[in-house]
Amino acid sequence: MLTALKQGSKVVGVKQTRRAINDGTAACVYLAEDADPRVTAPVETLCSEKGIPVERVAQMKQLGAACGIAVGSAVAALLQ
């Protein structure tokens, strides 16, 4: 699941992910289950409106590591 995110082009963070969704460049969005729902819920809603698949990751730490950053991440997107 996270292998594609490690190898492909991606954006990390809510702001960049929302931009990618709105621009139509996001192929799949990853949300950390332990992140604050006030952060992830609007992104998940936007994904459902645009028909973009959402993958769940157990921990922010795992998502951050898959993105190649030293800190956790609540949201990331794999680009087309």
C-alpha positions as a Markdown table, in Angstrom:
| # | Residue | x | y | z |
|---|---|---|---|---|
| 1 | Met | 0.0 | 0.0 | 0.0 |
| 2 | Leu | 2.7 | 2.5 | 1.0 |
| 3 | Thr | 5.1 | 1.2 | -1.6 |
| 4 | Ala | 3.6 | 3.3 | -4.3 |
| 5 | Leu | 3.9 | 6.4 | -2.1 |
| 6 | Lys | 7.5 | 5.7 | -1.4 |
| 7 | Gln | 8.4 | 5.4 | -5.1 |
| 8 | Gly | 6.1 | 7.7 | -6.9 |
| 9 | Ser | 5.8 | 11.5 | -7.0 |
| 10 | Lys | 3.8 | 12.8 | -4.1 |
| 11 | Val | 2.8 | 15.8 | -2.0 |
| 12 | Val | 2.7 | 15.9 | 1.8 |
| 13 | Gly | 0.5 | 17.9 | 4.0 |
| 14 | Val | -3.0 | 19.2 | 4.0 |
| 15 | Lys | -2.5 | 22.4 | 2.0 |
| 16 | Gln | -0.5 | 20.7 | -0.9 |
| 17 | Thr | -2.9 | 17.7 | -0.9 |
| 18 | Arg | -5.9 | 19.9 | -1.2 |
| 19 | Arg | -4.3 | 21.8 | -4.1 |
| 20 | Ala | -3.5 | 18.5 | -5.9 |
| 21 | Ile | -7.1 | 17.3 | -5.4 |
| 22 | Asn | -8.5 | 20.5 | -6.8 |
| 23 | Asp | -6.0 | 20.6 | -9.7 |
| 24 | Gly | -6.9 | 17.0 | -10.6 |
| 25 | Thr | -3.4 | 15.7 | -10.2 |
| 26 | Ala | -4.0 | 13.5 | -7.1 |
| 27 | Ala | -4.4 | 9.8 | -8.0 |
| 28 | Cys | -4.8 | 8.6 | -4.4 |
| 29 | Val | -4.9 | 10.3 | -1.0 |
| 30 | Tyr | -3.5 | 8.7 | 2.2 |
| 31 | Leu | -5.0 | 9.7 | 5.6 |
| 32 | Ala | -3.5 | 8.8 | 9.0 |
| 33 | Glu | -6.1 | 7.3 | 11.3 |
| 34 | Asp | -4.5 | 8.8 | 14.4 |
| 35 | Ala | -4.6 | 12.3 | 13.0 |
| 36 | Asp | -7.0 | 14.9 | 14.2 |
| 37 | Pro | -10.4 | 14.4 | 12.4 |
| 38 | Arg | -10.7 | 18.2 | 12.1 |
| 39 | Val | -7.7 | 18.0 | 9.8 |
| 40 | Thr | -8.5 | 14.8 | 7.8 |
| 41 | Ala | -12.3 | 15.1 | 7.5 |
| 42 | Pro | -12.4 | 18.0 | 5.1 |
| 43 | Val | -9.8 | 16.3 | 2.9 |
| 44 | Glu | -11.8 | 13.1 | 2.9 |
| 45 | Thr | -15.0 | 14.9 | 1.9 |
| 46 | Leu | -13.2 | 16.7 | -0.9 |
| 47 | Cys | -11.9 | 13.3 | -2.2 |
| 48 | Ser | -15.4 | 11.8 | -2.2 |
| 49 | Glu | -16.7 | 14.8 | -4.1 |
| 50 | Lys | -13.9 | 14.5 | -6.7 |
| 51 | Gly | -14.0 | 10.6 | -6.8 |
| 52 | Ile | -10.4 | 10.2 | -5.6 |
| 53 | Pro | -9.7 | 6.9 | -3.7 |
| 54 | Val | -8.7 | 7.2 | -0.1 |
| 55 | Glu | -6.3 | 4.8 | 1.7 |
| 56 | Arg | -6.0 | 4.7 | 5.5 |
| 57 | Val | -2.7 | 4.4 | 7.3 |
| 58 | Ala | -2.6 | 3.4 | 11.0 |
| 59 | Gln | -0.2 | 6.1 | 12.2 |
| 60 | Met | 1.0 | 9.5 | 11.2 |
| 61 | Lys | 4.6 | 8.3 | 11.9 |
| 62 | Gln | 4.2 | 5.5 | 9.2 |
| 63 | Leu | 2.8 | 8.0 | 6.7 |
| 64 | Gly | 5.6 | 10.4 | 7.3 |
| 65 | Ala | 8.2 | 7.7 | 6.9 |
| 66 | Ala | 6.7 | 6.5 | 3.7 |
| 67 | Cys | 6.9 | 10.1 | 2.4 |
| 68 | Gly | 10.6 | 10.3 | 3.3 |
| 69 | Ile | 10.2 | 12.9 | 6.1 |
| 70 | Ala | 11.4 | 12.7 | 9.7 |
| 71 | Val | 8.1 | 13.7 | 11.2 |
| 72 | Gly | 4.6 | 12.4 | 11.0 |
| 73 | Ser | 2.1 | 13.4 | 8.4 |
| 74 | Ala | -1.7 | 13.5 | 8.6 |
| 75 | Val | -2.3 | 13.6 | 4.9 |
| 76 | Ala | -0.4 | 12.8 | 1.7 |
| 77 | Ala | -1.3 | 12.3 | -1.9 |
| 78 | Leu | 0.2 | 10.2 | -4.7 |
| 79 | Leu | 0.3 | 12.2 | -7.9 |
| 80 | Gln | -0.7 | 10.9 | -11.3 |
